[in-house]
Amino acid sequence: MSGGGRNWRLVRADTDAVPPSVRRFMARARQRRLRAAMPWAIAAGVLVLVALLSWIVYGTSALGVRDVRVIGVQALTPFEVERVAAVPADQPLARVDLGAVRARVRTLAPVDRVTVRRSWPSTLVVEVVERTPVAAVPVGKEFTLIDRSGVPYRTVAANPGGLPLVRIATPGPSDVNTRSALKVLAALSDDLREQVVEISVATPAQISLELRKNRTVVWGDDTDSPLKSEVATLLLKRADKRIDVSAPMVPTIR
């Protein structure tokens, strides 16, 4: 460039030529821009990571169901529980509907309670608590086991040892005869329970107990069962054939 007889030349100024105050101002400005951008960069990175992990956990079989572990079964087999649980292999473990699996397993008659949980990375644990029998109901040549609530849940060919027989027509939790039998059974003293072979309930007001040595206890209805149990226990050693505690304040023996 020329002007006024002089030649001008544009050159880049050395950094030393920039005043220190200007350099400090520019450095602070860059730092402010970096600090302002840093949260957005971190947030974007976190979102990408979360999206990737979510896709792996929920959208792929990388963390899919490889094993259904059944624990706590006795009458049932693990295969029976696994079949009813109906969990597809390789289904993402995070997407398994635990409540639905629990509801399906509860449809098995011997199941009293069930817990379903995830065990990462690839196992579904089904923990079963089976019903405990308190009595056996003769049905033809077989026996139906009932639990403390009167639920009939299993039929067996032979009466398991230690269970009293309960003769009722239609066992079930809503059956009045079943409820009466269980109320009497729950009230029995240990000494009396050891002697009981069979509880017969023709109607809720006609309950009788068959004991060892061909002895009978006439119980009447299920009212005052704890008192009737106490009186019958006291009379066990005095009666040869029959104890009548249907009126527990005036019992009779024979």
JOWO-V86032 format. One record per helix or strand of 2 or more residues. SS is the DSSP state (h for helix, s for strand). FROM is the first residue (numbers start at 1). TO is the last residue. Records with the same first field share a line. If there is no record, write none. Layout:
# JOWO-V86032
SS=FROM-TO + FROM-TO
This chain:
# JOWO-V86032
s=2-3 + 6-7 + 67-71 + 111-119 + 123-130 + 135-139 + 142-146 + 152-156 + 164-167 + 196-203 + 206-211 + 215-220 + 242-244 + 252-253
h=15-17 + 20-59 + 78-85 + 93-95 + 98-106 + 176-187 + 190-195 + 212-214 + 225-235 + 248-250
